[in-house]
Amino acid sequence: MTESVPAGSNILVEFTGASQWYNASLSIAAGWLKSEGKVSYNTFAQPPEEIRRKLNRLELNVSEFENEGRLQIVDWYTATLGQKSKERHKIDSLKVADLSIRFSSEVMHEPLQLDWMRIADNISILTRFNDEKICTEFILTRILPGHRLRKSTGIAGYAKGISAGWVYEQLEGAVDGIVDFKLEEADGEMVNFMRIRTMREIGFQSRWHRLKLGENFELTIEE
């Protein structure tokens, strides 16, 4: 990209299951925290303690960031197991009817949060507990507008191939940018790739980029 993503933008990440999107999402979070930003990491696919361990591995003092209020790890994962979370920031019900009430009464009325980045590692997990149409409407009418109203940057991962084509069309038409992650064979080996498919308000290159996984599992683009 040739410019910064404007505050309040929504980025949709479509990823294949074997790709490195989860590590990439943590690398993005770590980079934003190191640049004095604030992160709300919504974990659907991984236990909160795993998120902390992996962020610590990326040379972050997670406890310090959480105590300062610069990092929130929001636990959606425990609810997918049918259990109650002990985390400070948590979602206890994955039913869209309950989530909509919470978003309408709380999230939609929060003040501007220009320096916040809100990452969801795999929001498509909601479709395991709700009808696809209801899930899509919730994302379109609550989550995406919530980011715009608060002027915080939203990055939501959505797994490829698990929802009907119209779901992806609806989401792609509502966001400000789309990024793809995949794993495929190249030159006789398995290689991770990412590309910016489109950005509405900033310049970008749409070619695929090889990704390099560091010893601490930080993901970077190969030059």
N, C-alpha and C positions, 0 to 999 in steps of 0.2 A: 504494500500500500504506500502511496505517496503522501498521505495526509493522516491526521489522527481521526479516529472514529468520533463523531459528535456525541456529546452527552445526551442520554435519552434514546440512543439507538438500540435496536434489537437485531442480534445476529443469530441466525439459525445454523447449527452445525449438523450436517447429515453424515453419519459414520457407519461403516461396516463393523460387525461385531469383533473381528480380529484386528482392527486397526488400533492405533496408539492414541485415540482421542482422550481416554481417561488420563493418561500421563500428560498429554498436551494441555488438558484443562487445568491440571495442577501446576504445570509450568507457567501458564498464563496467570494464574492466581498469584504464584510466587513473584513473578515479574512485576505485577501491579502493586503488590505490597512493598516490594523493594523500592518502588518509585514513589513511595509516600501515599499511595492510594489505599482504599478500604475495600474489603472483599466479603461478600456473602456467598459462601459456597454451599449450594443445595445438593446434598448427596442422596440420590435415589438408589444407586447401584452398589455403594460401598459403605461399610460401617464407619461412623465418625472417627473412631480411634485409628482406622486405617488412613483416613485423610490426614490426621495429625502426624502420624508416623511418616507418611510420604512427604508432607510439607517440611517436616524437620529435616528429612534427608536432603531437601533442596536448600539447606543452609538458612532456614528460618527458625526463629525462636517463637514457636507457635503459642506457647503459654503467654508470652509477653504480648503478642499481637492480640490475643483474645482478651487479656486483662485490660488492655488499652482501648478495647472496643473497635479495633481496626479490622478484626477478623471475626466473622460469624460463621460457624459450621452448623447449617440447618439440617437436622436429621429427619429425612423422609424415609430412610432405609428401614429403620426399626418397625415402622408401621407396615411395611410390606411383608414382614414376618408375623404380623398379627400380635405384636407386643407393644408395650408402653415404653417410650424412650425416657431415659434419665438425663438427657441433654438439656441444657438451658434453652437452646433454640431448637424447636422440634415441631413436627406436624403429626398429630395423633390420628387423624382420619384422612384417608385418601379418597373418600367419596367426594365427588365434585360438588354436590349439594352443600356439604359442610365447608369445603374450601371456598366456595363462592361467597358464603356468608362472612367468613373471616376476611377475605380480600375486600369485600364491599365495606365492612365496618372499620377495618384497621388499615390495610395496606394502601387503599386508594386515597386515604386522607393524610398520609405521612408527608412531612415537609420535603423540600428539595434535597437531593443527595447527590450532588454533582460529582463527588470524588469516589462514589461507590461503583464497583463492578459486581454484578449478580450473575453467578454461574450456576447452571443446572447440568449435572453430568449426564443424565438420561431421563428427560421428562416424558419420553414415550412409555415409561413403565406405568404411568397412570392408566394406560389403556388396558392393563391387566385387571383393573378394578372398576372400570367404568366403560360405558358405551363410547365408541370412537367419536361419534358426533358430539356427545356431551363434552368429552375431553377437548376436542378441537375448539368448541365454543368457549370453554373456560380459558384456554390459552389466548384466544383472539380477543376476548372481552374483559379479561381480568389481568393475566400475567403481562402481556405485551403493553397494554395501556398503563399498567402500574409502573413499568420502567419509564415510560415516556413522561408521565405526570411527575415522577420524582427526579427526572433528569439523570437517572443512573443507567449505566450501560448493561444491557442484558445479553448473555450468551447462553443459549439453550441447546444441548445435545439431543438429537432425535435419531434413533436407530433406523437404518434403512431396511426396507423389505418387510416390516412388521405391520404396517398400516396400509389401508387402501390408497390408491393413487390420488384420489381427491383430497385426502388429508394433507398430503405433502403440497399439493397445489394451493390449498387454502393458506397454509402456513407460509409458504414461499411468497405468496402475494401480499402478505401482511408485514413482513420483516424488511429491514433496511439492508441486509446483506446475507449471503449464503456461503458457507464454507463446507468443503467436502474432505473427509478423511477416509483412506482405504489402504488395504494391504494387498499387494499383488506381486507376481513373479516378474522380475526384470533382470536381464543379463545372468540368468541361471540362479538367482537367489531371490528370497522373499524380501520385498522392500516396502517400507511405509511411505505413503505420499499424502500431501495435502494440497489443496488449491482454493483460491478465492473464486467462486463461481460468478458472483456478482456483488457489486456494492452500488447503492443508489446515489450517494452524495459525495463519494471520494474516488480518486483515481486508484487503479489497481491493475495488476497483471494476473491473467487468468490461467497461466500455465501451471502444470503440476510441479510440485517441489518435493524432492526427496527429503526425508526426515532422518535425523541422527539422534540416537538415544545414548545419552551420556552414562557414566558409571553410577551417578546418583539418580539416574532415570529422568534427568531433565531432557526435554525434547527441543531440538533446535533444527533450523532449516540448513541443509547442506549448501555451501556456497558453490 
